Amino acid sequence: MEQVCYRYDGEFMGFLTCVFESYVHKEPPAAFLTFADPGATLWPEREVETHEPHALRVYNALGEKGTPLFRHRLGRAFLTCLPDKELILYGLIRRCLDGEGKRVVSDLSDPAMAKVTLALQKLFTEEDHLRGFVRFSDVDGMLVGEIEPKNRVLPLIGPHFAARFNGEKIALYDRTHREAFFYADLQWRILPVEEFRIGAPGEAERAWRGLWRRFYKTIAIEGRENPKCQATHMPKRYRHVMTEFMEDETNAALPAKLP
């Protein structure tokens, strides 16, 4: 069987469509690339447009021959930054559909499953951190924020903030993956965004930022400062997009009363 390189849209349903095409054409993948990835490969390429009925056939088969939990974990693993994740997930899917079924899920000694399990742990840790570390600014009546995660966490944390601030308009930009979560009128979408700039904060927003920085500095006990402990609970890689660690935009005195 000749190996090919599959090019697809980078989404989970697109990946499952590639799995379907691999079975139909009896062409195991040598690599997976998205349409946006530059350059050529040493293998013949097959461009695959997402076909939802075909993807759902694979998705349903994973639940029948494996378990719903296994299928759920595959979907979450697709959001991780695991190197060559498509090839690893394809191998697990192939084993599941070709007869191993539920044994694939429970075999944590398997190197591929061990990699996926570790990647999932890192994904869920980052998701939990960002639920607490995301900082929003009020820009013209919209809550706007930025993150720079390792994993693609927007599909996980976006709905969390939509439920938490269900009466607001929200825009949360992922710098790493160049996509943004938009929420308004009880509906949300994740869209690719090449450039994203937060507008200049208004007077009230600058006041709130100043108060937040003042609170952060005031609550600390100078004699008991422990940077190593602080870095454990608030990793440094998140701080450049957190309000309390940003430089103040203005040196103007804070108003005695917020507008």
C-alpha positions, 0 to 999 in steps of 0.5 A: 500500500502506498503511503500519502500525505493528507492535507486537510483543514486542521479540524477534528472532523476534517481529520476523521474524513482523512481517516475515512479516505485512508480506508476507502483508498487503502492509503495509510498516511505518511504525514498530515498537513493543513491547507495553510502549511507551506512546502511540498513533501516527499510523498504523494499528496491527497487533499481532503475536504471535510465531509461530515457524513464520512467523518460521522461514520468514523466517529460512530464506529469509534463509539461502537467498536471502542467506547464513548470515553475513548472517542471523547478522549481522541477529540480532546487529544486533537486539541493538544500540542502533541507532536505528530498527533494526527499520526499517533491518533490515526494509529490508535483509531486503526487499532480500535477499528481493526479489532482491538476495540476496548483494549486500546483504551485500557492499555496504558502501557502502550507507548502511543496511549501513554503519550496521549494520556500525558498530553491530555494531562497537560491540556487539562492543566492549561485549561484549568489555569486559564480559567483563572488567569484570563484577564478581560478588558472592557472595550466599547462594551465588549469584554476582550482578552488575549491568551498565548497557550501551548494547546488549543484550549479555546474550544474548552474555555470559551464556552466556560466564559460564555456561561459565566458572562452570558449577558456580555459580548466576548472576544478572546483571542488565541495568539498561538493558533491565530483564532478567536472566540466570539460570543454575543446574544447567547451564540458563540463561534471560533473563527480564524483571525490573522491579526487582532488588536485590542482597542485603546482602553477608556478612562474607566477601564484604565481606572479598573486596571490601576485598581487591580494592580494596586490590589495585587501589590497591596495584598502581598506581604513583603516579608513573606514574599516567595517568588518560587511559590508564586511561580508554582501557582501563577506560571510566568508564561501566562503573565505577559497577558495578565493585567496585574503584570502589564505596565500601566498605560498612563501615569495619570492619578486614579479617580477618587470614584469610578465613572 
